[in-house]
Amino acid sequence: MKTITWQSPCGAKIQVTPKQEKVMKAAGFWPRDDRDEEYCSVSHGLHDGYPTWTDEEIAEMVAKDQ
């Protein structure tokens, strides 16, 4: 599976698939780390990996934010 690794200013990282990224951006939602800082920079572009959350978990996070 292809993922993109995003990093917050404090160094926390998440991996998301391109599909998950599109869903979150379309909804105007982007996750934040434990310090409430946005994952704002790509630390590793498209590569093989496993997403931090399932598509269902992403959908739940987006719904809670709306």
C-alpha positions in Angstrom: 0.0 0.0 0.0 1.3 3.5 -0.8 1.3 6.1 2.0 2.7 9.6 2.6 4.3 10.4 5.9 3.4 13.7 7.5 5.1 15.3 10.4 4.1 17.9 13.0 6.5 20.6 14.3 7.3 18.6 17.4 8.3 15.6 15.2 5.1 13.4 15.6 4.4 11.5 12.4 1.4 9.9 10.7 1.0 8.0 7.5 -1.9 8.5 5.2 -2.9 7.1 1.8 -3.5 9.5 -1.1 -7.2 8.6 -0.9 -7.4 9.5 2.9 -5.5 12.7 2.2 -8.1 13.7 -0.5 -11.0 12.9 1.8 -9.6 15.0 4.7 -8.7 17.9 2.5 -12.1 17.9 0.8 -13.8 18.0 4.2 -11.6 20.9 5.4 -10.2 18.6 8.1 -6.5 17.8 9.0 -5.4 15.9 12.0 -3.4 17.3 14.9 -0.8 15.7 17.2 -1.1 15.4 21.0 0.2 19.0 21.4 -2.6 20.2 19.1 -0.1 21.0 16.3 -1.1 20.2 12.7 0.8 17.6 10.7 2.1 20.3 8.4 5.0 18.9 6.4 5.7 15.9 4.3 8.6 14.0 5.9 8.5 11.1 3.4 6.7 11.3 0.0 4.8 8.5 -1.5 6.2 5.1 -0.4 5.2 1.6 0.6 3.7 1.6 4.1 0.7 1.2 6.3 -1.7 4.1 7.1 -2.0 5.2 10.7 -5.8 5.0 10.6 -8.2 3.0 8.5 -10.6 4.7 6.1 -13.4 4.2 8.6 -11.4 5.9 11.4 -10.7 8.8 9.1 -14.4 9.1 8.3 -15.2 9.1 12.0 -12.7 11.9 12.7 -14.0 14.0 9.9 -17.6 13.5 11.0 -16.7 14.5 14.6 -15.0 17.7 13.3 -18.0 18.8 11.2 
